[in-house]
Amino acid sequence: MSDISAEEKAKAIRNLVAEMKLYNNPQELEDLKKLIRKNVPFTMRGYFSAYLYLKAEGSLNSRRPRPRNQGRPAEHGAKNNDGSSLYINVGRQSRATAKDLAAFVCKESGIESSQILSIVFKQNFSFVIVDTAVAEKVVSDVNGKEFKGRKVKMSPSKEKNAE
């Protein structure tokens, strides 16, 4: 996170709102507002505003964006440039979130969160895609541990076409 306190951020936001009210081209703002309505889902507009604030503040420039996974990895278990896919028997039914799962994997294996490239979170299981260099360590450190009262089974994912 950035070094700016919540109070300083609130003050900066109030200043931006005051500047916005004095902006000399309200039609330009209206046009942008329409574009945002068309392209940003209603439930994401608050996050969109927060993201724009962080980008304007400059705190996003130093972060490496995490790749967004488009559904299931192309080849489960494949070792490729994107990392290694690991199966884990934890999913939504375990009353967990992907964030909970990532924190658990980092805690148990001692890896950094940046080494988790993505998580495909399903109903009864998940795929955790990690840097290939740490995949074996993650499997050995996490397999057999307990997560929310359930014994965890983790293994390298099998390829989609494998039987």
Phi, psi and omega in degrees: 000172182273170183274001182277134181286164180298323179296318179294321178296316179300318179297317179296321179294316178300320178296319178297320178297318179297318178296319182298320180295334181264000184301135189275001178230076183296333179294323178297318177295320179297318178296317178295320179300318178295318178297319179295317178302321181286327190252346180243119179304147183309315183289347181258357186294325176295317177295322179299315178298316180296319179297317178298321178299312181297321179294318179293325179292335179094003183280349179274340184296331183273352182267144175272120181295141178276138178294137177272133181273130177270076181077219184285142176301148184303314179230107177294137179084351182287141173259112182220191182298335182277351180115192181248137180268129180240132176277141173218140185276042177235130179213198181299326182296338177281007183056047181234165174243166177299325178295317177300316182296317179298317179297319179297312181297317179297316182296313185287325184262344180078016178271164176278152180297333179292344178276351171269111185281322176192167176226128174258108189260115181252182182295309186248353182204175178214163171243125178252118180261118184238165173305136182303326183297333183250002186302310182297319178298316181299314180300312183292325182281328186267325183302128178093348178286170181252131179234115181051046176080008182237136178287128184272136172244121179230138179205160174300138180291147176278155176296150184305320183272354182285152180254000000 
